[in-house]
Structure formats: structure tokens, C-alpha cells
Amino acid sequence: MNILHISSSPRGRASESHRLSRKIVDLLLARHPAATVVDRMVGDGSLSHVDADYAISQHSTEDVSQEGTAATSAELIRELEGADIVVIGTPMHNFTAPSGLKAWIDHVVRVRWTFNVGHHGKVPLLRDRPVFVAVSSGGKFSEDGTRQPDFLTPYLKAVFAIIGLRDLTFLSVQGTAFGPEALAASRDQADRILQEHFRHLSP
């Protein structure tokens, strides 16, 4: 089994989203000790946004260039294709995906590589597989009475469906900006939900 672990917080391993996503990876490894983990950090600014040749190729009948970010895109798509399970750690920035994760998505949601366009719209080219998304947020967005909107969850569901990934599970640590006690309570809640989820997973 191959696990692709994507961490998209600028805070890296110190972030709440990385902590939660790493816990998911560890639970998967407990079930599958022989699994291989590929760690891909995309929140530290090391992943370039797509360049002009890549953008032109998206509107051409053929890929224009396989250099520059097109080569990076090919590498990231190979990682994704080779993964049996994908784990994504991401903060919520301004109600949606941070720029590092958006850059990764722009690289892997690629016409003629991970989807095609037909008469009835976009046609996925990847097989479905489990995708776990660990979200951290300074505010709260999923409880009754919260006022912070959530554009991250529907966006990820829609964009991953384009390439064939529909088996998404979202877990979150919310209210990280509300002080140490609130953070500890949110961590505990996320851990309980995570443990419960894995208890009900088939081996």
C-alpha cells in the first residue's frame, strides 16, 4: 500500500493540520505496517504556481511543453496515481484553500492527464480511492450558530470529483485562535472522532 501525505500549512510540521493529518497516517500505518508513505510539503512556498506554457497547454489539443511546471505537474500526478490512500493536511485560509494547496491542485487537475473533456463535460481519468482531509481553522465553521463560511469543503469535493476522487473524509480542529483551552478541547474532539472513524473502517 502507498500513502500520499500532503501537508499544505506554511507552519509545516508545527501546524494543527499537519498534526492531525500525521495522526491519520499513523493510524493507517498501524493497520498496514508495510505501507510506504510519500510526504509532500506544499505549504512552504517550494511548489511553483503553473507557468505560461502549462496554462497554454490546458487550452491546446496537445501539451505544449514538458519543461518547467509541466514537468513538476507530471511528477505530482505520478505520485497521486501511485497512491492507494491520500491524506491532506490543510489550514483554512480566508474561508478556503491556502495558496500552496491550490497550487498543488492546479498541477494535478490537468486535462488529458487526470480528466478529459467530452460532450457532457469533464470526464475523470483517475480511479477513486480514500482521501482524508485534515482541516485546521482559527474560527469555527461547522457548528450550529457559527458565522464563518466554509468554501473549502465544497470546493475540494467538487475539484477532486473532476479527476475521479469522491471518497472524501473530512476531519477538523476548529477554533485554534480561541486560546489554549479551546484548542485542547478541539484537539480532543478531533481525536475522538478520528478514533471512532477508524474503529468502523474495514481492515
N, C-alpha and C positions, 0 to 999 in steps of 0.2 A: 504493500500500500504506500502511496505517495501523498503527503500532505503539503499543500502550499500555504504558507503563513505570510500574509501581507500585513505590515504594520505601517499605518499612514499618519501617525501623530508626529508633529515637529519635535515633541518631547522625547520621542524614541521609547526606549525601554522604561523610562521613568513615568510614562503616561498611564492613566487608568485604562484606556482602551487596549494598550499593549498588555497590561497585567491580566485583564480579563481574557483577551484572545490567547495569551500564553497558557492560561489555565485550561482553556478548551483544548489546546494542543496537547497538554499533559494528560488530560483525561482520555483523549484519543490514543495516545501512546500507551497508556495503561491497558487499553483494550487490544492494541495492536503493537506490541513491543518491537517488532521487526520493521515497523514503518519508517520511511525516510521523510525527513522534514526539510523543505526548502524555505529558507527565510528570505523574504524580500522586503527591505525597508524602502518606503517610497515617500515618507514624510519629511525627510531631512534635506530636501532640495536637490538630491543627486539624480533624480529622474527628470530628464528634459521634457518639456512640452513638445508636441509634434511640430515638425518644421514644414516649410513650404512644399517640398517635394512630396512629403507624406500627404499633406492636405490636397495637393493636386491629384495624387493617385486615387483618392477617395471619389473623385468625380470623373475619372478616366476609365476606359474599358480595360486598361492594363495598368499594372503597377509601374510607375514612372522610374523610381529609383529604389534600390535596395541598400542604399547607404544612409548615413545619418540616423534620424529617428526611425526610419523604416526598418533598419537592422535591429534597433532596440525593440521595436514592436514585435518583430519575428521571434526574438528571444523570449519576450514576455508571454507571447501566445504559446510557444512550445512549453513553457513552464506550466501554463494553465491547462493545456491539453494533456499533459502528463500527470496532472493531479487527480487523485481519486476523491479527495476532500479539500475544500478551500476554507481557510479561516482568515477572516479580515478583522483587524482591529482599527477602528476609526473614531476620531472625535467628531462631534457635530459642530461645524463652524458656520456661524450665521445661518442657522437652521438647516444646513445641508452638508454636502460632502466637502472635505478640505481639498485644497488645490492639488496636493500630492496624490490623493486617491483619484481625483478627477483625471489627472494626467495619466495614471495607470489605466483607467477605464478607456480613455481616448486611444491608448495604444492597443488594447486588446479587443475593443469593439470595432472590428475592421472588415470592411466589405471584401468579399471573395476569400476571406481568411476565416472569420468566425460567424459571418452571416452573408447571405445573398439577398438580392432584391428581385422579387418577382412581380407578377401582375397583381397579386393580392397583398403586396407589402414585403416586409423583411422576413426572411426565412432563416432560422437558426441553423448553424452548422456544427455546433458542439453537442456532445452528449450531456445529459443532465447529470448532476452529482450533488452531494450535500454541500451547502455553503453556509458557514456560520459567520454571523456578523456581530462583533462585539463593539457596542457604541458607548462612548462616554459623552456627557453633556454637562456644562456648568449649570444649566437650568433643568427644569422638569418638563417633559413633553408628552408623556403617555398616561398620566393620571387624570382622574376626573377633576375638572376645575383649573387645570393648568392653562396658561396663556401663551406658552411658547409653541409656535407651529413646528411641525416636523415635515420637512420636504425631503429629508434624507431617505427614510424608509421607502416611500412610494417611488422615489427616483431609482434607488438600487433595484427594487423589484422590477421596474419597467425596463431598465437598461440591461440587466442581466437576462431577462426573458428574451431580448432580441437575439442573444447568442445561444440560447438554449438552457440557461441555468434558472430553474424555477423552484428548486428545493432549498429555500432560504429559511434559516432560523435566526431570529434577532434576539440578542440579549443586551442589557444595558446597565450602566452605572450612571444614574442621573443625580443632579443637584450637587455636583462636585464643588461648586462655588459657595455652598451654604455653610461651610465650616466643617471642622474635623468630625463632630458628632454625626452630622448629616451624611458625610462621606462614609463613615464607618457603617452606618445603618444601610446605606445604599449598596455598599460592597457586600454586606451580609445577605441582603435580599437577593442580589445578583447571584451570589454563590449558592444560595438555597435553590433558586430556580434552575441554575445550571446542573446541580447535582440531581435534582428531580428529573430534569430532562434526560440526563444520561442513564438514569435508572430505568427509564421506559424505552430506551433505544434497544433495538435488536442487536445481538452480539456481532 
